[in-house]
Amino acid sequence: MLCRSCPIRQSLQPPKPNLTVREMQVFVAIGKGFGASDLAVQMGISVKTVESHRESIKSKLALGSAWEMNAIAADWCRGGSS
């Protein structure tokens, strides 16, 4: 769980303005625990496209790792950034 005063949390309040609609869909799905393969099937896109969206999200939100993105997406989906 991230603390309320962490800089990374502050940069995510809210993430939506920084992300495209598709990136936001991927971000939410990541937060719900979907992997790239499942997400690709669900969205009707290739795994490579999912990975491209993940990299774009990490870049736009200045995240250093996939683990960090997964944790923040899960926290955001639980309402932690509200």
Rosetta constraint file for C-alpha pairs under 8 A:
AtomPair CA 1 CA 71 HARMONIC 7.98 0.50
AtomPair CA 1 CA 75 HARMONIC 7.19 0.50
AtomPair CA 2 CA 6 HARMONIC 6.86 0.50
AtomPair CA 2 CA 9 HARMONIC 7.22 0.50
AtomPair CA 2 CA 72 HARMONIC 7.99 0.50
AtomPair CA 2 CA 75 HARMONIC 7.90 0.50
AtomPair CA 3 CA 9 HARMONIC 7.64 0.50
AtomPair CA 4 CA 9 HARMONIC 6.65 0.50
AtomPair CA 4 CA 10 HARMONIC 7.85 0.50
AtomPair CA 5 CA 9 HARMONIC 7.02 0.50
AtomPair CA 5 CA 10 HARMONIC 7.01 0.50
AtomPair CA 6 CA 10 HARMONIC 6.50 0.50
AtomPair CA 7 CA 11 HARMONIC 6.30 0.50
AtomPair CA 8 CA 12 HARMONIC 6.58 0.50
AtomPair CA 9 CA 13 HARMONIC 6.78 0.50
AtomPair CA 9 CA 72 HARMONIC 7.86 0.50
AtomPair CA 9 CA 81 HARMONIC 6.76 0.50
AtomPair CA 11 CA 15 HARMONIC 7.45 0.50
AtomPair CA 11 CA 61 HARMONIC 7.09 0.50
AtomPair CA 12 CA 61 HARMONIC 7.23 0.50
AtomPair CA 12 CA 81 HARMONIC 7.01 0.50
AtomPair CA 13 CA 81 HARMONIC 6.05 0.50
AtomPair CA 13 CA 82 HARMONIC 7.20 0.50
AtomPair CA 14 CA 81 HARMONIC 7.03 0.50
AtomPair CA 14 CA 82 HARMONIC 7.68 0.50
AtomPair CA 15 CA 19 HARMONIC 6.68 0.50
AtomPair CA 15 CA 61 HARMONIC 7.45 0.50
AtomPair CA 16 CA 20 HARMONIC 7.64 0.50
AtomPair CA 16 CA 24 HARMONIC 6.45 0.50
AtomPair CA 18 CA 60 HARMONIC 6.67 0.50
AtomPair CA 18 CA 61 HARMONIC 7.62 0.50
AtomPair CA 19 CA 23 HARMONIC 5.59 0.50
AtomPair CA 19 CA 24 HARMONIC 5.80 0.50
AtomPair CA 19 CA 57 HARMONIC 6.98 0.50
AtomPair CA 19 CA 60 HARMONIC 7.39 0.50
AtomPair CA 20 CA 24 HARMONIC 6.09 0.50
AtomPair CA 21 CA 25 HARMONIC 6.30 0.50
AtomPair CA 22 CA 26 HARMONIC 6.30 0.50
AtomPair CA 22 CA 53 HARMONIC 7.92 0.50
AtomPair CA 23 CA 27 HARMONIC 6.01 0.50
AtomPair CA 23 CA 53 HARMONIC 5.79 0.50
AtomPair CA 23 CA 54 HARMONIC 7.56 0.50
AtomPair CA 23 CA 56 HARMONIC 7.82 0.50
AtomPair CA 23 CA 57 HARMONIC 6.56 0.50
AtomPair CA 24 CA 28 HARMONIC 6.10 0.50
AtomPair CA 25 CA 29 HARMONIC 6.18 0.50
AtomPair CA 26 CA 30 HARMONIC 6.07 0.50
AtomPair CA 26 CA 39 HARMONIC 7.64 0.50
AtomPair CA 26 CA 50 HARMONIC 7.39 0.50
AtomPair CA 26 CA 53 HARMONIC 7.10 0.50
AtomPair CA 26 CA 54 HARMONIC 7.32 0.50
AtomPair CA 27 CA 31 HARMONIC 6.25 0.50
AtomPair CA 27 CA 54 HARMONIC 7.64 0.50
AtomPair CA 27 CA 57 HARMONIC 7.46 0.50
AtomPair CA 27 CA 73 HARMONIC 6.06 0.50
AtomPair CA 28 CA 32 HARMONIC 6.31 0.50
AtomPair CA 28 CA 73 HARMONIC 6.44 0.50
AtomPair CA 28 CA 74 HARMONIC 7.83 0.50
AtomPair CA 28 CA 77 HARMONIC 6.43 0.50
AtomPair CA 29 CA 33 HARMONIC 6.44 0.50
AtomPair CA 29 CA 34 HARMONIC 5.53 0.50
AtomPair CA 29 CA 39 HARMONIC 7.18 0.50
AtomPair CA 30 CA 34 HARMONIC 5.22 0.50
AtomPair CA 30 CA 35 HARMONIC 6.88 0.50
AtomPair CA 30 CA 70 HARMONIC 6.10 0.50
AtomPair CA 30 CA 73 HARMONIC 6.24 0.50
AtomPair CA 30 CA 74 HARMONIC 7.08 0.50
AtomPair CA 31 CA 70 HARMONIC 6.13 0.50
AtomPair CA 31 CA 71 HARMONIC 7.40 0.50
AtomPair CA 31 CA 72 HARMONIC 7.49 0.50
AtomPair CA 31 CA 73 HARMONIC 4.17 0.50
AtomPair CA 31 CA 74 HARMONIC 3.68 0.50
AtomPair CA 31 CA 75 HARMONIC 7.17 0.50
AtomPair CA 31 CA 76 HARMONIC 7.20 0.50
AtomPair CA 31 CA 77 HARMONIC 5.70 0.50
AtomPair CA 32 CA 73 HARMONIC 7.92 0.50
AtomPair CA 32 CA 74 HARMONIC 6.23 0.50
AtomPair CA 32 CA 77 HARMONIC 7.04 0.50
AtomPair CA 33 CA 70 HARMONIC 8.00 0.50
AtomPair CA 33 CA 74 HARMONIC 7.50 0.50
AtomPair CA 34 CA 38 HARMONIC 6.14 0.50
AtomPair CA 34 CA 39 HARMONIC 5.92 0.50
AtomPair CA 35 CA 39 HARMONIC 5.98 0.50
AtomPair CA 36 CA 40 HARMONIC 5.97 0.50
AtomPair CA 36 CA 47 HARMONIC 5.84 0.50
AtomPair CA 36 CA 50 HARMONIC 6.07 0.50
AtomPair CA 36 CA 51 HARMONIC 6.94 0.50
AtomPair CA 37 CA 41 HARMONIC 6.42 0.50
AtomPair CA 37 CA 47 HARMONIC 5.73 0.50
AtomPair CA 38 CA 42 HARMONIC 6.13 0.50
AtomPair CA 39 CA 43 HARMONIC 5.97 0.50
AtomPair CA 39 CA 47 HARMONIC 7.85 0.50
AtomPair CA 39 CA 50 HARMONIC 7.29 0.50
AtomPair CA 40 CA 44 HARMONIC 5.71 0.50
AtomPair CA 40 CA 45 HARMONIC 4.90 0.50
AtomPair CA 40 CA 46 HARMONIC 5.35 0.50
AtomPair CA 40 CA 47 HARMONIC 5.25 0.50
AtomPair CA 40 CA 49 HARMONIC 7.83 0.50
AtomPair CA 40 CA 50 HARMONIC 6.22 0.50
AtomPair CA 41 CA 45 HARMONIC 6.58 0.50
AtomPair CA 41 CA 46 HARMONIC 7.60 0.50
AtomPair CA 45 CA 49 HARMONIC 6.38 0.50
AtomPair CA 45 CA 50 HARMONIC 7.18 0.50
AtomPair CA 46 CA 50 HARMONIC 6.50 0.50
AtomPair CA 47 CA 51 HARMONIC 6.21 0.50
AtomPair CA 48 CA 52 HARMONIC 6.16 0.50
AtomPair CA 49 CA 53 HARMONIC 6.25 0.50
AtomPair CA 50 CA 54 HARMONIC 6.20 0.50
AtomPair CA 51 CA 55 HARMONIC 6.21 0.50
AtomPair CA 52 CA 56 HARMONIC 6.22 0.50
AtomPair CA 53 CA 57 HARMONIC 6.12 0.50
AtomPair CA 54 CA 58 HARMONIC 6.20 0.50
AtomPair CA 55 CA 59 HARMONIC 6.15 0.50
AtomPair CA 56 CA 60 HARMONIC 6.07 0.50
AtomPair CA 57 CA 61 HARMONIC 6.01 0.50
AtomPair CA 58 CA 62 HARMONIC 5.76 0.50
AtomPair CA 58 CA 63 HARMONIC 4.80 0.50
AtomPair CA 58 CA 64 HARMONIC 6.98 0.50
AtomPair CA 58 CA 65 HARMONIC 7.37 0.50
AtomPair CA 58 CA 66 HARMONIC 7.56 0.50
AtomPair CA 58 CA 69 HARMONIC 6.58 0.50
AtomPair CA 59 CA 63 HARMONIC 6.35 0.50
AtomPair CA 63 CA 68 HARMONIC 6.50 0.50
AtomPair CA 63 CA 69 HARMONIC 6.36 0.50
AtomPair CA 64 CA 68 HARMONIC 6.74 0.50
AtomPair CA 64 CA 69 HARMONIC 7.97 0.50
AtomPair CA 65 CA 69 HARMONIC 6.41 0.50
AtomPair CA 66 CA 70 HARMONIC 6.07 0.50
AtomPair CA 67 CA 71 HARMONIC 6.17 0.50
AtomPair CA 68 CA 72 HARMONIC 6.14 0.50
AtomPair CA 69 CA 73 HARMONIC 5.90 0.50
AtomPair CA 70 CA 74 HARMONIC 6.07 0.50
AtomPair CA 71 CA 75 HARMONIC 6.15 0.50
AtomPair CA 72 CA 76 HARMONIC 5.96 0.50
AtomPair CA 73 CA 77 HARMONIC 6.09 0.50
AtomPair CA 74 CA 78 HARMONIC 6.30 0.50
AtomPair CA 75 CA 79 HARMONIC 6.53 0.50
AtomPair CA 75 CA 80 HARMONIC 5.13 0.50
AtomPair CA 75 CA 81 HARMONIC 7.12 0.50
AtomPair CA 76 CA 80 HARMONIC 5.09 0.50
AtomPair CA 76 CA 81 HARMONIC 5.29 0.50
AtomPair CA 76 CA 82 HARMONIC 7.77 0.50
